[in-house]
Structures are given as C-alpha cells and as structure tokens.
Amino acid sequence: MERTIITRQNVRRSTIQPNSEAPALPEKVDSYQAQFLKLVPVEVISAYITIDGLLRGSVLPQDSPGLYVGLLWGVFVTLAIVNPLYLRHVTKVKDQRQISLSAGAFVIYVVSLGGPFAHFGLDEAVIRLLGSILIPIYTLIALIVLNK
C-alpha cells in the first residue's frame, strides 16, 4: 500500500501542474479511513511496543529503575528521530505535513501506552488515560489539517 495520503489538493495540484519527474498521482482521493491508516506510523509504534515489552519483562524495572527509565527515554527519542526518516526514505512519503503529523501521532501513541511519560510523577493510569483521550482528538484534527 502506498503510504502517501492523497487529498483533494494533491489531485487538484497534479492536474494543474503535472510534473514529469514525479510519479503520477491517482485521480481518486483517499477515504478518511485510508488517510487515518496512512497517518499512523504502525511500523515504528510496533517497534516501540516490542522494545517496551522486552524492557518491562526484564529485571531492570525492579533492580535498576533509573537505568530502566533511561532506556525507555532513549528508545522513545531514537524512534521519534527514526520515524520521519523511515517515512521519507523507506515509504517515500514526501508531504512534510504528513510526516509531521505522523511524528505527533507516534508521541501520542507512546503516551497512551505509558512509556517514559509514566515516570513524570503522575499515576501511570492517568498518563495512559490522557494519551488514550488524545488519540481520537488528534486524529480528527490531523485529518482536518491534511484536508484543509
């Protein structure tokens, strides 16, 4: 599946200013469901969930909590940097808005999982609840921004 989100503006631009170097965009605009699926950086979120599960299952949370939290932050920051690079170079997404919105989605999904944000002094359940509330709100706003 092509990862670039096709909006009305993309289709309109491709018919007004065709560029022989750029691949032709389809005439059909992506549905909101397709746009949502393309906006969520599933591969990077999956990598985070896998590494988080490995860290939680290790002895680090009990034996070395400081190292555990440091590793959570390191994994989060690393994947936050990798996410836009992955979208740009592997999935060939060129739209900077989509890349930025996918980066924001990654952060919100990690918050909904607790992640390193659960160690800010607030109850982890509260952090996860706030993240879970933000997911649908962010998604609606992101789709409005993309289709503006």
C-alpha positions in Angstrom: 0.0 0.0 0.0 1.3 3.4 -0.9 1.8 5.5 2.2 1.4 9.0 0.8 -2.0 10.4 1.7 -3.9 11.6 -1.4 -6.2 14.5 -0.7 -8.3 16.7 -3.0 -5.5 19.2 -3.0 -3.0 16.6 -4.2 -5.2 15.5 -7.1 -6.0 19.2 -8.0 -2.3 20.0 -8.0 -1.3 17.0 -10.1 -3.9 18.0 -12.8 -3.0 21.7 -12.8 0.8 21.3 -12.7 1.8 17.9 -13.9 5.5 17.2 -13.2 7.1 14.6 -15.5 9.7 13.7 -12.8 7.1 13.0 -10.1 5.1 9.8 -10.2 1.5 10.4 -11.3 -1.0 10.7 -8.5 -4.2 8.7 -8.8 -7.3 10.5 -9.7 -9.1 9.2 -6.6 -8.8 10.9 -3.2 -8.2 8.6 -0.2 -11.1 8.0 2.1 -10.8 9.3 5.6 -10.3 5.7 6.8 -7.4 5.2 4.3 -5.9 8.6 5.4 -6.1 7.6 9.1 -4.4 4.3 8.4 -1.6 6.0 6.4 -1.2 8.7 9.1 -0.5 6.2 12.0 3.2 5.1 11.9 2.4 1.5 12.6 5.9 0.1 12.0 7.6 2.5 14.4 4.8 2.0 17.0 5.2 -1.7 16.7 9.0 -1.4 17.2 8.3 0.7 20.4 5.8 -1.8 21.8 8.2 -4.7 21.2 11.1 -3.0 22.9 8.9 -1.7 25.7 7.6 -5.3 26.3 11.2 -6.6 26.4 12.2 -3.9 28.9 9.2 -4.4 31.1 9.8 -8.2 31.2 13.4 -7.8 32.2 14.8 -7.4 35.7 15.5 -3.7 35.1 12.2 -2.2 36.4 12.9 -3.8 39.9 16.7 -4.0 40.0 17.7 -0.8 38.2 14.7 1.6 37.9 16.9 4.5 36.9 18.5 2.5 34.0 15.1 1.3 33.0 13.6 4.8 32.7 16.7 6.0 30.9 16.4 3.2 28.4 12.7 4.0 27.9 13.6 7.6 27.1 16.5 6.5 24.8 14.2 4.2 22.9 11.5 6.8 22.6 13.9 9.6 21.4 15.6 7.2 19.0 12.3 6.1 17.4 11.0 9.6 17.3 14.1 10.5 15.2 13.8 7.4 13.1 10.1 7.8 12.4 10.3 10.8 9.9 13.4 9.3 8.3 11.6 6.0 7.8 8.6 7.7 6.3 10.7 9.8 4.0 13.2 7.2 2.8 11.5 3.8 3.1 7.9 4.6 2.5 8.7 7.5 0.1 6.3 10.0 1.8 7.2 13.5 0.5 4.5 15.6 2.1 6.1 17.3 5.1 2.7 17.8 6.8 2.0 14.1 6.7 5.5 13.4 8.1 5.0 15.9 10.9 1.5 14.7 11.8 2.7 11.1 11.9 5.5 12.2 14.2 2.9 13.7 16.5 0.8 10.6 16.3 3.8 8.5 17.4 4.3 10.6 20.5 0.6 10.4 21.4 0.5 6.6 21.0 3.5 6.3 23.3 1.8 8.5 25.9 -1.3 6.2 25.6 1.0 3.2 26.4 2.6 5.0 29.4 6.1 4.8 28.1 8.7 7.1 29.7 6.0 9.7 30.3 4.6 7.4 33.1 7.6 8.4 35.2 6.8 12.1 35.5 5.4 11.6 39.0 1.8 11.3 37.9 -0.1 8.0 38.2 0.6 5.8 35.1 -3.1 5.1 34.7 -3.7 8.9 34.4 -1.0 9.3 31.8 -2.3 6.4 29.8 -5.9 7.8 30.1 -4.8 11.2 28.8 -3.0 9.6 25.9 -6.0 7.5 25.0 -8.2 10.5 25.1 -5.8 12.4 22.8 -5.6 9.7 20.1 -9.1 10.3 18.6 -9.0 14.1 19.1 -5.5 14.3 17.5 -6.6 12.1 14.6 -9.7 14.2 13.9 -7.6 17.4 14.0 -4.8 15.9 11.9 -7.2 14.8 9.2 -8.8 18.3 9.1 -5.3 19.8 8.7 -4.4 17.4 5.9 -7.7 18.1 4.0 -7.7 21.9 4.5 
